[in-house]
Amino acid sequence: MPVADHAFYGVVWAGTVLTERVDRALIKAHDLPVSWFEVMLWLASSPDPVPASVLGNSTMLSRSQVSRVVDALRSRGLVTRTPSAHDAHSVEVSLTPEGRRLFEEADATRRSCLAPVFTDLLDQEDLEALSTVWRKLKATKDG
C-alpha cells in the first residue's frame, strides 16, 4: 500500500476508534456524548464567552450541529447563551459553574480512557508531530 494511503487510513482508523472509545466512556460515566464534550472543551479553553460562530468553525461539528448541542447543554444547565456585546446578530456561549464542574469530571474520564491506547503509547515527539499534522489538515477544513 502506498505510504499516503496507509497514512490516510491510519488517521481515519485512529479517529474512528478513539472517538468511539471516548464516546462510550463519556456516555457511561456522565451521560455526555463526545460531541457535547467537544463543545465544552472549546468553551473551557476560553476565559471569555465564545461566539457560537467560532464554535462552528472550531469544532468538527457543522453549525447546525453546534446549535443543537448548545441547546441540549443549555437544557441541562451546563451552558448559557447571551447576546454578543460586539455583534447584535450573534450570541456567545459559556459554561455555567455546573458545566465547568461536569467538564472537569468528563475530561478526567476522557484522559483516563485514552491513556492506555494513546498518550501512554506516544512520546512527546509523537504528540507534537500529530499536533502539527492536525493543524495542517484543519487549516484546509473549508477548502
Secondary structure, 3 states (H helix, E strand, C coil): CCHHHHHHHHHHHHHHHHHHHHHHHHHHHHCCCHHHHHHHHHHHCCCCCEEHHHHHHHCCCCHHHHHHHHHHHHHCCCEEEEECCCCCCCEEEEECHHHHHHHHHHHHHHHHHHHHHCCCCCCHHHHHHHHHHHHHHHHCCCC
